[in-house]
């Protein structure tokens, strides 16, 4: 392997022993630079909780139709989902800073254009096209932050800390979903129906600019170099084996390894010197660099267990968007739209608390088993919520209890990816989780809007119950496949 960039300054801190008696979350922030990339990444994630809901609120107010609002939100999310893995692959290959600064500028411009177009009430067809264009400029900040945590806390000694870090990030996601709906609903009802589209744009621009300015915690870009071993029939190999025996062969292998290592160091030094002489060229990203040198890495989707996990997150996230649309319709029917953000936030409050608890608890056994347990409880919670529709106090209480299981499911899914995908493709692997969730969210909002137009919010709330039950079935299947793969691997190891 050859490194395109030197190791970050967070290396030494990542391997320090834990401070006895301190909080696991406090220990995370002893890593230099972790506070900055964690906070800026949280601010930059605000659009994920505001843009989709903001589109629904703005379009429903402008056109008075749930299907149109839900479909445009779905079009935005599907476009976002289509390009998220592509951006992640670029981040893994060229580095977060080099790709991120260009992508961030395009993202902010597209969000501003869409917001002003909605403000000016352009034709609905044009607004749909701008929503899709805006989605095509989005990328997953959550995956970038989690990749930085994985790099800062690399090594077996920090495995428990990484679990805590992923739980923290899931809790931060939920904090974003607490503040986002409240802020979006307040701005839409108290300021202007389109004002909630400008705030996430500002947050994304500021948070993203700070995040990509942090060089010290950026994971290095690693390129795999394929080395072909010489055939046993090669003349030099035969001479070495006949003249020197095993000892000479071992010596030659060692010499070859030293030669390769020296070549790697020399190459890395040459690249470093070239970057120092021409910093502008090395820091900027250009499209001609997309030409790949060397072997093509294995697709993330081909690793054992990834596809079942993505199906789980598609149906899992369908439940959330269907829940949000149904609760929005309920609050509007009750004439209490001003409380919509607070009501939606109750679910996220429970998820945030659940994520923080999950981060300090060391659960034994398979991550798949933990996911099945959490999904079982969540399915029961949705059923109880369905019978509490109309009673806001009981609905809020049940939403908090049900939400306790949500962030742990996300954290568990991220850990499954971390334990399955190699580090050189980690951002892409984590982004596929985000993509699956976005596809599910778009389907949930679309079907939810259709159900609400032909029925009512009581019927709409059946959709989260059904989709979460399907998610539970898929998770059980994924768990069984993972166990079967583990058994086969252990049997193969024993045979050797």
C-alpha positions in Angstrom: 0.0 0.0 0.0 1.1 3.6 -0.6 -0.3 6.6 1.3 -1.3 9.7 -0.6 -1.2 11.7 2.6 0.6 11.5 6.0 -1.0 10.2 9.1 -3.1 12.7 11.1 -2.1 14.2 14.4 -4.8 12.2 16.1 -2.8 9.0 16.0 -1.1 9.2 19.3 -4.2 10.1 21.3 -6.2 7.4 19.7 -4.0 4.7 21.3 -3.8 6.2 24.8 -5.3 4.2 27.6 -8.7 5.3 29.0 -8.7 7.6 31.9 -10.0 5.7 34.9 -13.4 6.7 36.3 -14.2 9.2 33.6 -17.3 9.1 31.4 -17.0 7.1 28.1 -18.2 10.2 26.2 -15.6 12.4 28.0 -12.9 10.0 27.0 -13.9 10.4 23.3 -13.2 14.1 23.3 -9.7 13.6 24.6 -8.8 12.9 21.0 -7.3 16.1 19.5 -9.7 17.7 17.1 -12.6 15.4 17.9 -14.8 18.2 19.4 -14.4 20.4 16.3 -15.3 17.7 13.7 -18.1 16.3 15.8 -19.8 19.7 16.4 -19.3 21.1 12.9 -20.5 17.8 11.5 -23.6 18.0 13.7 -24.4 21.5 12.4 -23.9 20.5 8.8 -26.4 17.7 9.2 -29.3 20.0 10.0 -30.7 19.8 6.4 -31.4 16.0 6.8 -34.1 16.8 9.4 -35.4 20.0 7.8 -35.3 19.9 4.0 -37.7 16.9 3.4 -40.2 18.1 6.0 -39.7 21.7 4.8 -40.6 20.7 1.3 -43.8 19.0 2.6 -44.8 22.0 4.7 -44.1 24.5 1.9 -45.7 22.5 -0.9 -48.8 21.7 1.1 -49.3 25.3 2.0 -48.7 26.5 -1.6 -50.8 23.8 -3.4 -53.0 22.3 -0.6 -52.2 18.7 -1.7 -50.5 16.0 0.3 -49.7 13.8 -2.6 -47.8 16.6 -4.5 -45.9 17.6 -1.3 -45.0 14.0 -0.5 -44.0 13.1 -4.1 -41.7 16.1 -4.4 -40.1 15.3 -1.1 -39.7 11.7 -2.3 -38.1 12.9 -5.6 -35.6 15.0 -3.6 -34.7 12.1 -1.4 -34.4 9.6 -4.2 -32.1 11.9 -6.1 -30.0 12.3 -2.9 -30.0 8.5 -2.4 -28.8 7.9 -5.9 -25.6 10.0 -5.6 -24.7 9.5 -1.9 -22.6 6.3 -2.6 -20.9 8.0 -5.5 -19.8 11.0 -3.4 -18.7 8.5 -0.7 -16.5 6.7 -3.1 -14.8 10.0 -4.1 -14.3 10.9 -0.5 -12.6 7.5 0.1 -10.4 7.8 -2.9 -9.4 11.4 -2.9 -9.9 12.6 0.7 -12.6 14.5 2.5 -11.2 17.9 2.1 -10.3 17.8 -1.6 -13.8 16.6 -2.7 -15.8 18.2 0.1 -15.0 21.8 -0.6 -16.2 21.5 -4.2 -19.3 19.4 -3.4 -20.3 21.8 -0.5 -20.3 24.9 -2.8 -22.5 23.1 -5.3 -24.8 21.9 -2.5 -25.3 25.3 -1.0 -26.0 26.9 -4.4 -28.6 24.3 -5.3 -30.4 24.7 -1.9 -30.5 28.5 -2.3 -31.9 28.2 -5.9 -34.7 25.8 -4.8 -35.6 28.0 -1.8 -35.9 31.2 -3.9 -37.8 29.3 -6.6 -40.4 28.1 -4.0 -40.5 31.6 -2.6 -41.3 33.0 -6.0 -43.9 30.2 -6.7 -42.4 29.0 -10.0 -44.4 26.4 -11.9 -44.6 23.0 -10.2 -42.7 21.2 -13.0 -39.7 23.5 -12.6 -39.8 23.2 -8.8 -39.8 19.4 -9.2 -36.7 19.6 -11.4 -35.0 21.9 -8.9 -35.8 19.5 -6.1 -34.1 16.7 -8.0 -31.1 18.9 -8.8 -30.8 19.8 -5.2 -30.9 16.2 -4.2 -28.1 15.4 -6.7 -25.8 17.7 -4.8 -26.3 16.2 -1.4 -23.8 13.9 0.4 -23.8 12.2 3.9 -22.0 14.3 6.5 -22.8 11.6 9.1 -20.7 9.0 7.2 -17.8 11.4 7.0 -17.9 12.0 10.7 -18.1 8.3 11.5 -15.2 7.6 9.2 -13.1 10.2 11.1 -14.1 8.5 14.4 -13.1 5.1 13.0 -9.7 6.5 12.0 -9.1 8.3 15.3 -10.1 5.2 17.3 -8.5 2.6 15.1 -7.1 -0.5 16.7 -8.6 -3.4 18.7 -7.9 -1.6 22.0 -10.4 1.2 21.0 -13.2 -1.1 19.9 -15.4 -0.2 22.8 -14.7 3.5 22.4 -15.7 3.2 18.7 -19.0 1.7 19.8 -19.5 4.7 22.1 -18.6 7.1 19.3 -21.1 5.5 16.9 -23.8 5.6 19.6 -23.0 9.3 20.2 -23.3 10.0 16.5 -26.7 8.3 16.4 -27.7 10.4 19.4 -26.5 13.5 17.6 -28.6 12.5 14.6 -31.6 12.4 16.9 -30.8 15.7 18.4 -30.8 17.1 14.9 -34.2 15.5 14.4 -35.4 17.1 17.6 -34.4 20.6 16.7 -35.1 20.3 13.0 -38.8 19.6 13.0 -39.5 22.1 15.8 -37.6 24.8 13.9 -39.1 23.9 10.5 -42.7 23.9 11.9 -42.1 27.2 13.8 -40.6 29.0 10.8 -43.3 27.7 8.4 -46.2 28.7 10.7 -44.8 31.8 12.4 -42.5 33.4 9.8 -43.2 32.3 6.3 -44.1 28.9 4.7 -40.8 28.9 2.8 -38.5 30.3 5.4 -37.7 26.9 6.8 -35.8 26.1 3.6 -33.2 28.9 4.1 -32.1 27.9 7.7 -30.7 24.5 6.8 -28.9 26.0 3.9 -27.1 28.4 6.2 -26.3 25.6 8.7 -24.9 23.4 6.0 -22.7 26.1 4.6 -21.2 27.2 7.9 -20.9 23.7 9.4 -19.5 22.2 6.2 -16.9 24.9 5.8 -15.6 24.4 9.3 -15.6 20.6 9.0 -13.6 20.5 5.7 -11.1 23.1 7.1 -10.0 20.5 9.8 -7.0 18.8 8.3 -5.6 17.1 11.4 -8.4 14.5 11.8 -8.9 13.8 8.1 -8.3 10.0 7.4 -5.5 9.4 4.9 -6.2 8.3 1.4 -4.9 4.7 0.9 -4.4 3.2 -2.6 -4.1 -0.5 -2.9 -1.2 -1.6 -5.1 -1.5 -5.1 -6.7 1.7 -7.1 -6.6 1.9 -10.3 -8.7 4.0 -13.1 -7.3 6.5 -14.8 -9.5 5.6 -18.3 -10.8 7.4 -21.3 -9.3 8.5 -22.2 -12.9 10.4 -18.9 -13.2 14.1 -19.5 -13.9 15.3 -17.2 -11.0 12.9 -18.9 -8.6 14.1 -22.4 -9.6 17.8 -21.2 -9.2 17.1 -19.8 -5.8 15.3 -22.9 -4.6 18.0 -25.3 -5.9 21.1 -23.3 -4.9 20.1 -21.9 -1.5 17.2 -24.0 -0.3 14.6 -22.7 2.0 16.9 -20.3 3.8 18.0 -18.6 0.6 14.4 -18.4 -0.5 13.4 -16.8 2.8 16.3 -14.4 2.6 15.2 -13.4 -0.9 11.7 -12.9 0.2 12.9 -10.7 3.1 15.1 -8.7 0.7 12.1 -8.3 -1.7 9.9 -7.1 1.1 12.6 -4.5 2.1 12.9 -3.4 -1.5 9.1 -3.0 -1.8 9.0 -1.1 1.6 11.8 1.2 0.5 10.1 1.8 -2.8 6.9 2.6 -0.9 8.6 5.0 1.4 10.5 6.6 -1.5 7.2 7.0 -3.4 5.5 8.5 -0.4 8.4 10.9 0.2 8.4 11.9 -3.5 4.6 12.6 -3.4 5.0 14.6 -0.2 7.8 16.7 -1.7 5.8 17.2 -4.8 2.8 18.3 -2.7 5.1 20.7 -0.8 6.4 22.2 -4.0 3.0 22.6 -5.6 0.4 22.8 -2.7 -2.3 24.2 -4.9 -2.3 21.2 -7.3 -2.3 18.7 -4.5 -5.1 20.3 -2.5 -7.5 20.9 -5.4 -9.7 18.2 -6.8 -10.0 18.0 -10.6 -12.1 15.7 -12.7 -9.2 14.2 -14.7 -8.1 12.5 -11.5 -11.2 10.2 -11.7 -9.2 8.0 -14.0 -8.4 5.0 -11.8 -4.9 3.5 -11.5 -4.4 0.1 -10.2 -6.9 -2.7 -9.4 -10.6 -1.8 -8.9 -11.6 -2.4 -5.3 -14.3 -4.9 -4.4 -17.8 -3.4 -4.4 -19.1 -2.7 -0.9 -22.4 -4.4 -1.8 -20.7 -7.8 -2.4 -19.5 -8.2 1.2 -21.4 -10.8 3.3 -24.5 -9.3 5.0 -24.5 -5.8 3.4 -27.5 -6.3 1.1 -29.7 -7.8 3.8 -28.7 -4.9 6.0 -29.7 -2.3 3.4 -33.1 -3.9 2.9 -33.6 -3.6 6.7 -32.8 0.1 6.6 -35.1 0.7 3.5 -38.2 -0.6 5.3 -37.0 0.8 8.7 -36.9 4.4 7.4 -40.2 4.0 5.6 -41.8 3.9 9.0 -40.4 7.3 10.1 -41.5 9.3 7.1 -44.9 7.7 7.1 -45.1 8.5 10.8 -44.1 12.1 10.2 -46.6 12.6 7.4 -49.4 11.0 9.4 -48.7 13.1 12.5 -48.5 16.2 10.4 -52.0 15.5 8.9 -53.4 14.7 12.4 -52.1 18.0 13.9 -53.5 20.0 10.9 -56.9 18.2 11.3 -56.9 19.1 15.0 -55.9 22.8 14.3 -52.7 22.5 16.3 -50.1 22.9 13.6 -48.0 25.1 15.9 -47.3 22.1 18.1 -46.3 19.9 15.2 -42.5 20.3 15.7 -42.8 19.5 19.4 -44.9 16.4 18.8 -42.5 15.1 16.2 -39.6 15.8 18.4 -40.9 13.4 21.1 -39.9 10.4 19.1 -36.4 11.9 18.5 -36.0 12.7 22.2 -36.6 9.0 23.1 -34.1 8.0 20.3 -31.5 10.4 21.6 -31.8 9.0 25.1 -31.7 5.5 23.8 -28.5 6.2 21.8 -26.7 7.7 24.8 -27.6 4.7 27.0 -26.5 2.3 24.3 -23.2 4.0 24.1 -22.3 3.3 27.8 -23.6 -0.3 27.9 -21.5 -3.1 26.7 -23.9 -5.6 25.0 -22.7 -9.2 24.5 -23.4 -11.2 21.5 -24.2 -10.5 17.8 -25.1 -7.1 16.6 -27.8 -8.7 14.4 -29.4 -10.2 17.6 -29.4 -6.8 19.3 -31.0 -5.3 16.2 -33.8 -7.9 16.2 -34.5 -7.2 19.9 -34.7 -3.4 19.4 -37.0 -3.8 16.3 -39.3 -6.1 18.3 -39.8 -3.4 20.9 -40.3 -0.7 18.3 -42.9 -2.7 16.4 -44.9 -3.0 19.6 -44.5 0.7 20.2 -45.9 1.6 16.8 -49.0 -0.5 17.5 -49.6 1.3 20.8 -49.1 4.7 19.1 -51.7 3.8 16.5 -54.3 3.4 19.3 -53.2 6.7 20.9 -53.8 8.9 17.9 -55.8 12.0 18.9 -54.5 12.0 22.5 -51.4 14.2 22.3 -50.2 13.6 25.8 -50.4 9.8 25.5 -49.0 10.0 22.0 -46.0 12.0 23.2 -45.3 9.6 26.0 -45.5 6.5 23.8 -43.4 8.2 21.1 -40.6 8.8 23.7 -40.7 5.1 24.8 -40.7 3.8 21.3 -38.0 6.1 20.2 -35.6 4.6 22.8 -35.0 1.7 20.3 -34.3 3.8 17.2 -30.8 5.2 17.7 -29.5 1.8 18.9 -30.7 0.2 15.7 -28.8 2.8 13.6 -25.7 2.4 15.8 -25.9 -1.4 15.5 -26.2 -1.1 11.7 -23.1 1.1 11.5 -21.2 -1.4 13.6 -22.1 -4.2 11.3 -20.8 -2.2 8.4 -17.6 -1.3 10.3 -17.0 -5.0 11.1 -17.7 -6.1 7.5 -16.2 -3.5 5.1 -12.4 -2.8 4.9 -11.3 0.6 6.1 -10.4 1.9 2.7 -14.1 1.7 1.7 -15.7 2.6 5.1 -17.2 5.9 4.0 -18.8 4.2 1.1 -20.1 1.4 3.3 -21.6 3.8 5.9 -23.1 6.0 3.1 -24.9 2.9 1.7 -26.7 2.8 5.1 -27.7 6.4 4.6 -28.8 5.8 1.0 -31.0 2.8 2.0 -32.6 5.0 4.7 -33.2 7.8 2.2 -34.8 5.4 -0.3 -37.0 4.2 2.5 -37.9 7.7 3.6 -38.9 8.7 0.1 -41.1 5.6 -0.3 -42.7 6.2 3.1 -43.5 9.8 2.4 -45.0 8.9 -1.0 -47.2 6.1 0.2 -48.1 8.1 3.3 -49.2 11.0 1.2 -51.3 8.8 -1.1 -53.0 7.1 1.9 -53.8 10.4 3.6 -55.4 11.7 0.4 -57.7 8.6 0.0 -58.3 8.0 3.7 -57.3 9.7 7.0 -54.4 9.9 9.5 -55.7 6.9 11.5 -55.3 4.7 8.4 -52.0 6.4 7.6 -50.6 5.3 11.0 -51.0 1.7 10.0 -48.2 2.1 7.5 -45.4 2.5 10.2 -46.8 -0.6 12.0 -46.6 -2.7 8.8 -43.2 -1.5 7.6 -41.6 -2.0 11.0 -42.9 -5.6 11.2 -41.4 -6.3 7.7 -38.2 -4.8 9.0 -38.2 -7.2 11.9 -38.7 -10.2 9.5 -35.8 -9.0 7.3 -33.5 -8.5 10.4 -34.2 -12.0 11.6 -33.3 -13.3 8.1 -30.1 -11.3 8.2 -29.2 -12.6 11.6 -29.7 -16.2 10.4 -27.5 -15.6 7.3 -24.8 -14.0 9.5 -24.8 -17.0 11.9 -24.6 -19.4 9.0 -21.7 -17.5 7.6 -19.9 -17.5 10.9 -20.4 -21.3 11.3 -19.0 -21.9 7.8 -16.0 -19.6 8.5 -15.2 -21.4 11.8 -15.5 -24.8 10.2 -13.2 -23.8 7.3 -10.6 -22.4 9.8 -10.6 -25.7 11.8 -10.1 -27.7 8.6 -6.9 -25.7 7.9 
